[in-house]
Amino acid sequence: MKLGDFARKHKTLFWSTNAYDQLDERAVVEAVLNYGDWETVKELFSIIGIKRTAEVFREWTRPELSRTNYYPKITHYFRLYFDRYAH
């Protein structure tokens, strides 16, 4: 499954657009981690992998970035999760 198909399947997570095939990986990861349920997160892992998801997440939650779109609790949880499971 491609990310566009995944976004189309979970269109409630991407309410601000209908251009699902044009969503970049960063936008998909951000929406799923912030708003998706655990089954949706696991489905994302099956498409791009847990390591790639962790890379995208870490790239956009670096401490030197002054602003991020991730909720603080989501950032904390997935930092711990990826540190443990995404080697």
HTML snippet that shows the backbone in 3Dmol.js (N, CA, C, O; Angstrom):
<script src="https://3Dmol.org/build/3Dmol-min.js"></script>
<div id="view" style="width:600px;height:400px;position:relative"></div>
<script>
const pdb = `
ATOM      1  N   MET A   1       0.852  -1.182   0.000  1.00  0.00           N
ATOM      2  CA  MET A   1       0.000   0.000   0.000  1.00  0.00           C
ATOM      3  C   MET A   1       0.893   1.238   0.000  1.00  0.00           C
ATOM      4  O   MET A   1       1.907   1.284   0.696  1.00  0.00           O
ATOM      5  N   LYS A   2       0.511   2.225  -0.776  1.00  0.00           N
ATOM      6  CA  LYS A   2       1.233   3.491  -0.831  1.00  0.00           C
ATOM      7  C   LYS A   2       0.673   4.439   0.224  1.00  0.00           C
ATOM      8  O   LYS A   2      -0.434   4.246   0.726  1.00  0.00           O
ATOM      9  N   LEU A   3       1.463   5.475   0.554  1.00  0.00           N
ATOM     10  CA  LEU A   3       1.015   6.431   1.569  1.00  0.00           C
ATOM     11  C   LEU A   3      -0.267   7.141   1.156  1.00  0.00           C
ATOM     12  O   LEU A   3      -1.116   7.421   2.002  1.00  0.00           O
ATOM     13  N   GLY A   4      -0.417   7.433  -0.124  1.00  0.00           N
ATOM     14  CA  GLY A   4      -1.648   8.069  -0.595  1.00  0.00           C
ATOM     15  C   GLY A   4      -2.867   7.195  -0.366  1.00  0.00           C
ATOM     16  O   GLY A   4      -3.921   7.685   0.040  1.00  0.00           O
ATOM     17  N   ASP A   5      -2.727   5.913  -0.622  1.00  0.00           N
ATOM     18  CA  ASP A   5      -3.827   4.972  -0.382  1.00  0.00           C
ATOM     19  C   ASP A   5      -4.127   4.861   1.110  1.00  0.00           C
ATOM     20  O   ASP A   5      -5.285   4.795   1.522  1.00  0.00           O
ATOM     21  N   PHE A   6      -3.067   4.840   1.906  1.00  0.00           N
ATOM     22  CA  PHE A   6      -3.220   4.796   3.363  1.00  0.00           C
ATOM     23  C   PHE A   6      -3.966   6.038   3.851  1.00  0.00           C
ATOM     24  O   PHE A   6      -4.894   5.931   4.652  1.00  0.00           O
ATOM     25  N   ALA A   7      -3.560   7.219   3.366  1.00  0.00           N
ATOM     26  CA  ALA A   7      -4.212   8.471   3.766  1.00  0.00           C
ATOM     27  C   ALA A   7      -5.674   8.484   3.329  1.00  0.00           C
ATOM     28  O   ALA A   7      -6.543   8.946   4.069  1.00  0.00           O
ATOM     29  N   ARG A   8      -5.939   7.985   2.145  1.00  0.00           N
ATOM     30  CA  ARG A   8      -7.319   7.923   1.646  1.00  0.00           C
ATOM     31  C   ARG A   8      -8.168   7.007   2.531  1.00  0.00           C
ATOM     32  O   ARG A   8      -9.333   7.300   2.803  1.00  0.00           O
ATOM     33  N   LYS A   9      -7.581   5.907   2.973  1.00  0.00           N
ATOM     34  CA  LYS A   9      -8.288   4.968   3.843  1.00  0.00           C
ATOM     35  C   LYS A   9      -8.596   5.593   5.202  1.00  0.00           C
ATOM     36  O   LYS A   9      -9.621   5.291   5.813  1.00  0.00           O
ATOM     37  N   HIS A  10      -7.703   6.466   5.669  1.00  0.00           N
ATOM     38  CA  HIS A  10      -7.853   7.106   6.982  1.00  0.00           C
ATOM     39  C   HIS A  10      -8.074   8.615   6.813  1.00  0.00           C
ATOM     40  O   HIS A  10      -7.426   9.425   7.476  1.00  0.00           O
ATOM     41  N   LYS A  11      -8.981   8.971   5.932  1.00  0.00           N
ATOM     42  CA  LYS A  11      -9.161  10.382   5.572  1.00  0.00           C
ATOM     43  C   LYS A  11      -9.583  11.274   6.733  1.00  0.00           C
ATOM     44  O   LYS A  11      -9.416  12.491   6.652  1.00  0.00           O
ATOM     45  N   THR A  12     -10.126  10.708   7.814  1.00  0.00           N
ATOM     46  CA  THR A  12     -10.483  11.550   8.961  1.00  0.00           C
ATOM     47  C   THR A  12      -9.240  12.124   9.642  1.00  0.00           C
ATOM     48  O   THR A  12      -9.331  13.135  10.338  1.00  0.00           O
ATOM     49  N   LEU A  13      -8.094  11.497   9.450  1.00  0.00           N
ATOM     50  CA  LEU A  13      -6.843  12.032  10.003  1.00  0.00           C
ATOM     51  C   LEU A  13      -6.294  13.165   9.147  1.00  0.00           C
ATOM     52  O   LEU A  13      -5.471  13.955   9.610  1.00  0.00           O
ATOM     53  N   PHE A  14      -6.747  13.244   7.905  1.00  0.00           N
ATOM     54  CA  PHE A  14      -6.227  14.220   6.948  1.00  0.00           C
ATOM     55  C   PHE A  14      -7.361  15.110   6.455  1.00  0.00           C
ATOM     56  O   PHE A  14      -7.550  15.295   5.253  1.00  0.00           O
ATOM     57  N   TRP A  15      -8.106  15.652   7.402  1.00  0.00           N
ATOM     58  CA  TRP A  15      -9.318  16.410   7.108  1.00  0.00           C
ATOM     59  C   TRP A  15      -9.046  17.699   6.336  1.00  0.00           C
ATOM     60  O   TRP A  15      -9.954  18.234   5.700  1.00  0.00           O
ATOM     61  N   SER A  16      -7.805  18.210   6.380  1.00  0.00           N
ATOM     62  CA  SER A  16      -7.526  19.504   5.763  1.00  0.00           C
ATOM     63  C   SER A  16      -7.200  19.404   4.274  1.00  0.00           C
ATOM     64  O   SER A  16      -6.940  20.422   3.632  1.00  0.00           O
ATOM     65  N   THR A  17      -7.211  18.210   3.724  1.00  0.00           N
ATOM     66  CA  THR A  17      -6.872  18.051   2.310  1.00  0.00           C
ATOM     67  C   THR A  17      -7.660  16.900   1.693  1.00  0.00           C
ATOM     68  O   THR A  17      -8.164  16.017   2.387  1.00  0.00           O
ATOM     69  N   ASN A  18      -7.747  16.943   0.397  1.00  0.00           N
ATOM     70  CA  ASN A  18      -8.253  15.776  -0.324  1.00  0.00           C
ATOM     71  C   ASN A  18      -7.228  15.333  -1.369  1.00  0.00           C
ATOM     72  O   ASN A  18      -7.509  14.468  -2.199  1.00  0.00           O
ATOM     73  N   ALA A  19      -6.041  15.930  -1.319  1.00  0.00           N
ATOM     74  CA  ALA A  19      -4.931  15.571  -2.212  1.00  0.00           C
ATOM     75  C   ALA A  19      -4.062  14.524  -1.516  1.00  0.00           C
ATOM     76  O   ALA A  19      -2.901  14.779  -1.194  1.00  0.00           O
ATOM     77  N   TYR A  20      -4.629  13.365  -1.292  1.00  0.00           N
ATOM     78  CA  TYR A  20      -3.969  12.331  -0.498  1.00  0.00           C
ATOM     79  C   TYR A  20      -2.664  11.842  -1.119  1.00  0.00           C
ATOM     80  O   TYR A  20      -1.718  11.522  -0.399  1.00  0.00           O
ATOM     81  N   ASP A  21      -2.607  11.784  -2.435  1.00  0.00           N
ATOM     82  CA  ASP A  21      -1.396  11.308  -3.099  1.00  0.00           C
ATOM     83  C   ASP A  21      -0.251  12.316  -3.024  1.00  0.00           C
ATOM     84  O   ASP A  21       0.898  11.967  -3.297  1.00  0.00           O
ATOM     85  N   GLN A  22      -0.549  13.547  -2.660  1.00  0.00           N
ATOM     86  CA  GLN A  22       0.482  14.574  -2.580  1.00  0.00           C
ATOM     87  C   GLN A  22       0.996  14.791  -1.160  1.00  0.00           C
ATOM     88  O   GLN A  22       1.900  15.601  -0.951  1.00  0.00           O
ATOM     89  N   LEU A  23       0.444  14.092  -0.196  1.00  0.00           N
ATOM     90  CA  LEU A  23       0.929  14.220   1.177  1.00  0.00           C
ATOM     91  C   LEU A  23       2.329  13.638   1.275  1.00  0.00           C
ATOM     92  O   LEU A  23       2.599  12.560   0.745  1.00  0.00           O
ATOM     93  N   ASP A  24       3.213  14.349   1.951  1.00  0.00           N
ATOM     94  CA  ASP A  24       4.550  13.799   2.120  1.00  0.00           C
ATOM     95  C   ASP A  24       4.603  12.913   3.359  1.00  0.00           C
ATOM     96  O   ASP A  24       3.694  12.908   4.189  1.00  0.00           O
ATOM     97  N   GLU A  25       5.673  12.182   3.453  1.00  0.00           N
ATOM     98  CA  GLU A  25       5.850  11.213   4.529  1.00  0.00           C
ATOM     99  C   GLU A  25       5.764  11.877   5.900  1.00  0.00           C
ATOM    100  O   GLU A  25       5.177  11.326   6.831  1.00  0.00           O
ATOM    101  N   ARG A  26       6.347  13.050   6.014  1.00  0.00           N
ATOM    102  CA  ARG A  26       6.335  13.782   7.284  1.00  0.00           C
ATOM    103  C   ARG A  26       4.910  14.081   7.744  1.00  0.00           C
ATOM    104  O   ARG A  26       4.580  13.887   8.914  1.00  0.00           O
ATOM    105  N   ALA A  27       4.069  14.550   6.832  1.00  0.00           N
ATOM    106  CA  ALA A  27       2.689  14.890   7.179  1.00  0.00           C
ATOM    107  C   ALA A  27       1.903  13.658   7.606  1.00  0.00           C
ATOM    108  O   ALA A  27       1.096  13.721   8.534  1.00  0.00           O
ATOM    109  N   VAL A  28       2.138  12.545   6.933  1.00  0.00           N
ATOM    110  CA  VAL A  28       1.427  11.309   7.272  1.00  0.00           C
ATOM    111  C   VAL A  28       1.855  10.815   8.647  1.00  0.00           C
ATOM    112  O   VAL A  28       1.011  10.469   9.474  1.00  0.00           O
ATOM    113  N   VAL A  29       3.162  10.779   8.895  1.00  0.00           N
ATOM    114  CA  VAL A  29       3.660  10.325  10.202  1.00  0.00           C
ATOM    115  C   VAL A  29       3.125  11.221  11.310  1.00  0.00           C
ATOM    116  O   VAL A  29       2.665  10.727  12.339  1.00  0.00           O
ATOM    117  N   GLU A  30       3.182  12.517  11.111  1.00  0.00           N
ATOM    118  CA  GLU A  30       2.710  13.465  12.129  1.00  0.00           C
ATOM    119  C   GLU A  30       1.231  13.253  12.447  1.00  0.00           C
ATOM    120  O   GLU A  30       0.852  13.195  13.617  1.00  0.00           O
ATOM    121  N   ALA A  31       0.405  13.138  11.430  1.00  0.00           N
ATOM    122  CA  ALA A  31      -1.036  12.964  11.650  1.00  0.00           C
ATOM    123  C   ALA A  31      -1.338  11.647  12.354  1.00  0.00           C
ATOM    124  O   ALA A  31      -2.161  11.602  13.268  1.00  0.00           O
ATOM    125  N   VAL A  32      -0.677  10.585  11.933  1.00  0.00           N
ATOM    126  CA  VAL A  32      -0.950   9.274  12.524  1.00  0.00           C
ATOM    127  C   VAL A  32      -0.494   9.229  13.976  1.00  0.00           C
ATOM    128  O   VAL A  32      -1.231   8.744  14.834  1.00  0.00           O
ATOM    129  N   LEU A  33       0.693   9.720  14.267  1.00  0.00           N
ATOM    130  CA  LEU A  33       1.172   9.666  15.649  1.00  0.00           C
ATOM    131  C   LEU A  33       0.368  10.592  16.555  1.00  0.00           C
ATOM    132  O   LEU A  33       0.110  10.249  17.709  1.00  0.00           O
ATOM    133  N   ASN A  34      -0.028  11.746  16.061  1.00  0.00           N
ATOM    134  CA  ASN A  34      -0.799  12.685  16.878  1.00  0.00           C
ATOM    135  C   ASN A  34      -2.251  12.254  17.076  1.00  0.00           C
ATOM    136  O   ASN A  34      -2.789  12.381  18.176  1.00  0.00           O
ATOM    137  N   TYR A  35      -2.886  11.749  16.025  1.00  0.00           N
ATOM    138  CA  TYR A  35      -4.337  11.561  16.055  1.00  0.00           C
ATOM    139  C   TYR A  35      -4.819  10.128  15.832  1.00  0.00           C
ATOM    140  O   TYR A  35      -5.984   9.820  16.081  1.00  0.00           O
ATOM    141  N   GLY A  36      -3.937   9.263  15.370  1.00  0.00           N
ATOM    142  CA  GLY A  36      -4.351   7.903  15.058  1.00  0.00           C
ATOM    143  C   GLY A  36      -4.451   7.018  16.281  1.00  0.00           C
ATOM    144  O   GLY A  36      -3.869   7.312  17.325  1.00  0.00           O
ATOM    145  N   ASP A  37      -5.196   5.928  16.145  1.00  0.00           N
ATOM    146  CA  ASP A  37      -5.233   4.936  17.219  1.00  0.00           C
ATOM    147  C   ASP A  37      -4.082   3.954  17.003  1.00  0.00           C
ATOM    148  O   ASP A  37      -3.357   4.041  16.012  1.00  0.00           O
ATOM    149  N   TRP A  38      -3.923   3.020  17.939  1.00  0.00           N
ATOM    150  CA  TRP A  38      -2.770   2.124  17.884  1.00  0.00           C
ATOM    151  C   TRP A  38      -2.795   1.234  16.643  1.00  0.00           C
ATOM    152  O   TRP A  38      -1.739   0.927  16.089  1.00  0.00           O
ATOM    153  N   GLU A  39      -3.964   0.818  16.202  1.00  0.00           N
ATOM    154  CA  GLU A  39      -4.058  -0.008  14.994  1.00  0.00           C
ATOM    155  C   GLU A  39      -3.573   0.764  13.768  1.00  0.00           C
ATOM    156  O   GLU A  39      -2.920   0.197  12.893  1.00  0.00           O
ATOM    157  N   THR A  40      -3.889   2.042  13.708  1.00  0.00           N
ATOM    158  CA  THR A  40      -3.445   2.872  12.591  1.00  0.00           C
ATOM    159  C   THR A  40      -1.934   3.067  12.634  1.00  0.00           C
ATOM    160  O   THR A  40      -1.274   3.045  11.595  1.00  0.00           O
ATOM    161  N   VAL A  41      -1.386   3.255  13.826  1.00  0.00           N
ATOM    162  CA  VAL A  41       0.067   3.379  13.981  1.00  0.00           C
ATOM    163  C   VAL A  41       0.748   2.100  13.491  1.00  0.00           C
ATOM    164  O   VAL A  41       1.736   2.164  12.760  1.00  0.00           O
ATOM    165  N   LYS A  42       0.228   0.950  13.889  1.00  0.00           N
ATOM    166  CA  LYS A  42       0.817  -0.320  13.454  1.00  0.00           C
ATOM    167  C   LYS A  42       0.709  -0.499  11.939  1.00  0.00           C
ATOM    168  O   LYS A  42       1.608  -1.053  11.306  1.00  0.00           O
ATOM    169  N   GLU A  43      -0.383  -0.031  11.376  1.00  0.00           N
ATOM    170  CA  GLU A  43      -0.545  -0.112   9.924  1.00  0.00           C
ATOM    171  C   GLU A  43       0.494   0.760   9.220  1.00  0.00           C
ATOM    172  O   GLU A  43       1.053   0.363   8.197  1.00  0.00           O
ATOM    173  N   LEU A  44       0.749   1.948   9.769  1.00  0.00           N
ATOM    174  CA  LEU A  44       1.797   2.812   9.218  1.00  0.00           C
ATOM    175  C   LEU A  44       3.154   2.116   9.291  1.00  0.00           C
ATOM    176  O   LEU A  44       3.923   2.151   8.330  1.00  0.00           O
ATOM    177  N   PHE A  45       3.449   1.484  10.426  1.00  0.00           N
ATOM    178  CA  PHE A  45       4.705   0.739  10.571  1.00  0.00           C
ATOM    179  C   PHE A  45       4.821  -0.334   9.490  1.00  0.00           C
ATOM    180  O   PHE A  45       5.908  -0.566   8.961  1.00  0.00           O
ATOM    181  N   SER A  46       3.719  -0.982   9.163  1.00  0.00           N
ATOM    182  CA  SER A  46       3.771  -2.053   8.161  1.00  0.00           C
ATOM    183  C   SER A  46       4.025  -1.508   6.755  1.00  0.00           C
ATOM    184  O   SER A  46       4.483  -2.242   5.880  1.00  0.00           O
ATOM    185  N   ILE A  47       3.731  -0.235   6.536  1.00  0.00           N
ATOM    186  CA  ILE A  47       3.926   0.366   5.215  1.00  0.00           C
ATOM    187  C   ILE A  47       5.334   0.936   5.063  1.00  0.00           C
ATOM    188  O   ILE A  47       6.030   0.617   4.100  1.00  0.00           O
ATOM    189  N   ILE A  48       5.757   1.778   6.008  1.00  0.00           N
ATOM    190  CA  ILE A  48       7.077   2.411   5.859  1.00  0.00           C
ATOM    191  C   ILE A  48       8.104   1.872   6.847  1.00  0.00           C
ATOM    192  O   ILE A  48       9.290   2.187   6.745  1.00  0.00           O
ATOM    193  N   GLY A  49       7.660   1.070   7.791  1.00  0.00           N
ATOM    194  CA  GLY A  49       8.574   0.478   8.755  1.00  0.00           C
ATOM    195  C   GLY A  49       8.715   1.321  10.008  1.00  0.00           C
ATOM    196  O   GLY A  49       8.562   2.542   9.976  1.00  0.00           O
ATOM    197  N   ILE A  50       9.005   0.657  11.099  1.00  0.00           N
ATOM    198  CA  ILE A  50       9.153   1.364  12.372  1.00  0.00           C
ATOM    199  C   ILE A  50      10.409   2.233  12.367  1.00  0.00           C
ATOM    200  O   ILE A  50      10.411   3.322  12.940  1.00  0.00           O
ATOM    201  N   LYS A  51      11.477   1.757  11.722  1.00  0.00           N
ATOM    202  CA  LYS A  51      12.717   2.544  11.689  1.00  0.00           C
ATOM    203  C   LYS A  51      12.529   3.835  10.910  1.00  0.00           C
ATOM    204  O   LYS A  51      12.976   4.894  11.351  1.00  0.00           O
ATOM    205  N   ARG A  52      11.875   3.761   9.760  1.00  0.00           N
ATOM    206  CA  ARG A  52      11.657   4.972   8.965  1.00  0.00           C
ATOM    207  C   ARG A  52      10.699   5.919   9.678  1.00  0.00           C
ATOM    208  O   ARG A  52      10.894   7.134   9.642  1.00  0.00           O
ATOM    209  N   THR A  53       9.677   5.388  10.317  1.00  0.00           N
ATOM    210  CA  THR A  53       8.761   6.224  11.090  1.00  0.00           C
ATOM    211  C   THR A  53       9.528   6.948  12.186  1.00  0.00           C
ATOM    212  O   THR A  53       9.328   8.143  12.400  1.00  0.00           O
ATOM    213  N   ALA A  54      10.404   6.231  12.881  1.00  0.00           N
ATOM    214  CA  ALA A  54      11.215   6.830  13.942  1.00  0.00           C
ATOM    215  C   ALA A  54      12.139   7.906  13.385  1.00  0.00           C
ATOM    216  O   ALA A  54      12.306   8.955  14.007  1.00  0.00           O
ATOM    217  N   GLU A  55      12.739   7.663  12.225  1.00  0.00           N
ATOM    218  CA  GLU A  55      13.621   8.664  11.610  1.00  0.00           C
ATOM    219  C   GLU A  55      12.868   9.950  11.305  1.00  0.00           C
ATOM    220  O   GLU A  55      13.342  11.042  11.617  1.00  0.00           O
ATOM    221  N   VAL A  56      11.702   9.820  10.700  1.00  0.00           N
ATOM    222  CA  VAL A  56      10.893  11.001  10.366  1.00  0.00           C
ATOM    223  C   VAL A  56      10.495  11.728  11.646  1.00  0.00           C
ATOM    224  O   VAL A  56      10.610  12.951  11.729  1.00  0.00           O
ATOM    225  N   PHE A  57      10.032  10.989  12.632  1.00  0.00           N
ATOM    226  CA  PHE A  57       9.629  11.574  13.908  1.00  0.00           C
ATOM    227  C   PHE A  57      10.800  12.313  14.558  1.00  0.00           C
ATOM    228  O   PHE A  57      10.653  13.460  14.978  1.00  0.00           O
ATOM    229  N   ARG A  58      11.951  11.665  14.640  1.00  0.00           N
ATOM    230  CA  ARG A  58      13.117  12.278  15.302  1.00  0.00           C
ATOM    231  C   ARG A  58      13.614  13.505  14.556  1.00  0.00           C
ATOM    232  O   ARG A  58      14.068  14.472  15.168  1.00  0.00           O
ATOM    233  N   GLU A  59      13.526  13.463  13.238  1.00  0.00           N
ATOM    234  CA  GLU A  59      13.966  14.597  12.433  1.00  0.00           C
ATOM    235  C   GLU A  59      13.166  15.858  12.768  1.00  0.00           C
ATOM    236  O   GLU A  59      13.708  16.963  12.765  1.00  0.00           O
ATOM    237  N   TRP A  60      11.882  15.686  13.053  1.00  0.00           N
ATOM    238  CA  TRP A  60      11.012  16.839  13.282  1.00  0.00           C
ATOM    239  C   TRP A  60      10.714  17.107  14.748  1.00  0.00           C
ATOM    240  O   TRP A  60       9.896  17.971  15.061  1.00  0.00           O
ATOM    241  N   THR A  61      11.361  16.384  15.649  1.00  0.00           N
ATOM    242  CA  THR A  61      11.195  16.664  17.086  1.00  0.00           C
ATOM    243  C   THR A  61      12.546  16.899  17.747  1.00  0.00           C
ATOM    244  O   THR A  61      12.686  16.725  18.958  1.00  0.00           O
ATOM    245  N   ARG A  62      13.532  17.290  16.963  1.00  0.00           N
ATOM    246  CA  ARG A  62      14.850  17.610  17.524  1.00  0.00           C
ATOM    247  C   ARG A  62      14.706  18.761  18.511  1.00  0.00           C
ATOM    248  O   ARG A  62      13.929  19.688  18.280  1.00  0.00           O
ATOM    249  N   PRO A  63      15.455  18.704  19.613  1.00  0.00           N
ATOM    250  CA  PRO A  63      15.352  19.761  20.634  1.00  0.00           C
ATOM    251  C   PRO A  63      15.676  21.159  20.114  1.00  0.00           C
ATOM    252  O   PRO A  63      15.131  22.140  20.620  1.00  0.00           O
ATOM    253  N   GLU A  64      16.550  21.272  19.116  1.00  0.00           N
ATOM    254  CA  GLU A  64      16.917  22.604  18.621  1.00  0.00           C
ATOM    255  C   GLU A  64      15.823  23.255  17.775  1.00  0.00           C
ATOM    256  O   GLU A  64      15.899  24.447  17.476  1.00  0.00           O
ATOM    257  N   LEU A  65      14.827  22.495  17.393  1.00  0.00           N
ATOM    258  CA  LEU A  65      13.697  23.087  16.678  1.00  0.00           C
ATOM    259  C   LEU A  65      12.817  23.823  17.682  1.00  0.00           C
ATOM    260  O   LEU A  65      12.420  23.263  18.704  1.00  0.00           O
ATOM    261  N   SER A  66      12.522  25.062  17.385  1.00  0.00           N
ATOM    262  CA  SER A  66      11.758  25.854  18.350  1.00  0.00           C
ATOM    263  C   SER A  66      10.268  25.511  18.349  1.00  0.00           C
ATOM    264  O   SER A  66       9.568  25.761  19.330  1.00  0.00           O
ATOM    265  N   ARG A  67       9.793  24.946  17.256  1.00  0.00           N
ATOM    266  CA  ARG A  67       8.366  24.655  17.160  1.00  0.00           C
ATOM    267  C   ARG A  67       8.161  23.289  16.521  1.00  0.00           C
ATOM    268  O   ARG A  67       8.877  22.899  15.599  1.00  0.00           O
ATOM    269  N   THR A  68       7.189  22.590  17.022  1.00  0.00           N
ATOM    270  CA  THR A  68       6.820  21.299  16.451  1.00  0.00           C
ATOM    271  C   THR A  68       5.304  21.169  16.500  1.00  0.00           C
ATOM    272  O   THR A  68       4.649  21.801  17.329  1.00  0.00           O
ATOM    273  N   ASN A  69       4.758  20.364  15.629  1.00  0.00           N
ATOM    274  CA  ASN A  69       3.313  20.161  15.610  1.00  0.00           C
ATOM    275  C   ASN A  69       2.869  18.962  16.428  1.00  0.00           C
ATOM    276  O   ASN A  69       1.677  18.668  16.513  1.00  0.00           O
ATOM    277  N   TYR A  70       3.824  18.274  17.027  1.00  0.00           N
ATOM    278  CA  TYR A  70       3.484  17.125  17.868  1.00  0.00           C
ATOM    279  C   TYR A  70       3.071  17.608  19.252  1.00  0.00           C
ATOM    280  O   TYR A  70       3.657  18.544  19.796  1.00  0.00           O
ATOM    281  N   TYR A  71       2.063  16.963  19.810  1.00  0.00           N
ATOM    282  CA  TYR A  71       1.678  17.257  21.184  1.00  0.00           C
ATOM    283  C   TYR A  71       2.794  16.803  22.121  1.00  0.00           C
ATOM    284  O   TYR A  71       3.439  15.789  21.854  1.00  0.00           O
ATOM    285  N   PRO A  72       3.036  17.531  23.214  1.00  0.00           N
ATOM    286  CA  PRO A  72       4.126  17.168  24.131  1.00  0.00           C
ATOM    287  C   PRO A  72       4.046  15.729  24.648  1.00  0.00           C
ATOM    288  O   PRO A  72       5.070  15.051  24.729  1.00  0.00           O
ATOM    289  N   LYS A  73       2.861  15.258  24.995  1.00  0.00           N
ATOM    290  CA  LYS A  73       2.737  13.881  25.494  1.00  0.00           C
ATOM    291  C   LYS A  73       3.035  12.864  24.395  1.00  0.00           C
ATOM    292  O   LYS A  73       3.606  11.806  24.662  1.00  0.00           O
ATOM    293  N   ILE A  74       2.654  13.180  23.173  1.00  0.00           N
ATOM    294  CA  ILE A  74       2.950  12.304  22.036  1.00  0.00           C
ATOM    295  C   ILE A  74       4.458  12.260  21.805  1.00  0.00           C
ATOM    296  O   ILE A  74       5.024  11.188  21.592  1.00  0.00           O
ATOM    297  N   THR A  75       5.101  13.412  21.846  1.00  0.00           N
ATOM    298  CA  THR A  75       6.552  13.467  21.676  1.00  0.00           C
ATOM    299  C   THR A  75       7.246  12.628  22.732  1.00  0.00           C
ATOM    300  O   THR A  75       8.132  11.833  22.416  1.00  0.00           O
ATOM    301  N   HIS A  76       6.853  12.799  23.975  1.00  0.00           N
ATOM    302  CA  HIS A  76       7.472  12.047  25.068  1.00  0.00           C
ATOM    303  C   HIS A  76       7.263  10.543  24.887  1.00  0.00           C
ATOM    304  O   HIS A  76       8.214   9.768  24.994  1.00  0.00           O
ATOM    305  N   TYR A  77       6.039  10.132  24.615  1.00  0.00           N
ATOM    306  CA  TYR A  77       5.731   8.709  24.471  1.00  0.00           C
ATOM    307  C   TYR A  77       6.529   8.080  23.330  1.00  0.00           C
ATOM    308  O   TYR A  77       7.171   7.046  23.516  1.00  0.00           O
ATOM    309  N   PHE A  78       6.490   8.699  22.154  1.00  0.00           N
ATOM    310  CA  PHE A  78       7.143   8.073  21.009  1.00  0.00           C
ATOM    311  C   PHE A  78       8.663   8.182  21.070  1.00  0.00           C
ATOM    312  O   PHE A  78       9.351   7.355  20.471  1.00  0.00           O
ATOM    313  N   ARG A  79       9.207   9.162  21.767  1.00  0.00           N
ATOM    314  CA  ARG A  79      10.662   9.143  22.006  1.00  0.00           C
ATOM    315  C   ARG A  79      11.038   7.896  22.791  1.00  0.00           C
ATOM    316  O   ARG A  79      11.982   7.192  22.433  1.00  0.00           O
ATOM    317  N   LEU A  80      10.305   7.626  23.852  1.00  0.00           N
ATOM    318  CA  LEU A  80      10.574   6.429  24.651  1.00  0.00           C
ATOM    319  C   LEU A  80      10.334   5.164  23.827  1.00  0.00           C
ATOM    320  O   LEU A  80      11.148   4.241  23.856  1.00  0.00           O
ATOM    321  N   TYR A  81       9.241   5.122  23.107  1.00  0.00           N
ATOM    322  CA  TYR A  81       8.887   3.941  22.317  1.00  0.00           C
ATOM    323  C   TYR A  81       9.945   3.654  21.251  1.00  0.00           C
ATOM    324  O   TYR A  81      10.421   2.525  21.131  1.00  0.00           O
ATOM    325  N   PHE A  82      10.309   4.672  20.483  1.00  0.00           N
ATOM    326  CA  PHE A  82      11.276   4.456  19.409  1.00  0.00           C
ATOM    327  C   PHE A  82      12.673   4.166  19.952  1.00  0.00           C
ATOM    328  O   PHE A  82      13.420   3.396  19.348  1.00  0.00           O
ATOM    329  N   ASP A  83      13.032   4.768  21.076  1.00  0.00           N
ATOM    330  CA  ASP A  83      14.329   4.446  21.684  1.00  0.00           C
ATOM    331  C   ASP A  83      14.406   2.970  22.057  1.00  0.00           C
ATOM    332  O   ASP A  83      15.473   2.359  21.998  1.00  0.00           O
ATOM    333  N   ARG A  84      13.291   2.419  22.431  1.00  0.00           N
ATOM    334  CA  ARG A  84      13.278   1.014  22.841  1.00  0.00           C
ATOM    335  C   ARG A  84      13.123   0.040  21.667  1.00  0.00           C
ATOM    336  O   ARG A  84      13.765  -1.010  21.645  1.00  0.00           O
ATOM    337  N   TYR A  85      12.280   0.384  20.700  1.00  0.00           N
ATOM    338  CA  TYR A  85      11.907  -0.591  19.675  1.00  0.00           C
ATOM    339  C   TYR A  85      12.426  -0.314  18.262  1.00  0.00           C
ATOM    340  O   TYR A  85      12.378  -1.210  17.418  1.00  0.00           O
ATOM    341  N   ALA A  86      12.909   0.866  17.980  1.00  0.00           N
ATOM    342  CA  ALA A  86      13.361   1.186  16.616  1.00  0.00           C
ATOM    343  C   ALA A  86      14.881   1.280  16.572  1.00  0.00           C
ATOM    344  O   ALA A  86      15.444   2.375  16.564  1.00  0.00           O
ATOM    345  N   HIS A  87      15.520   0.158  16.545  1.00  0.00           N
ATOM    346  CA  HIS A  87      16.991   0.123  16.548  1.00  0.00           C
ATOM    347  C   HIS A  87      17.530   0.116  15.151  1.00  0.00           C
ATOM    348  O   HIS A  87      18.745   0.088  14.958  1.00  0.00           O
TER     349      HIS A  87
END
`;
const viewer = $3Dmol.createViewer("view");
viewer.addModel(pdb, "pdb");
viewer.setStyle({}, {cartoon: {color: "spectrum"}});
viewer.zoomTo();
viewer.render();
</script>
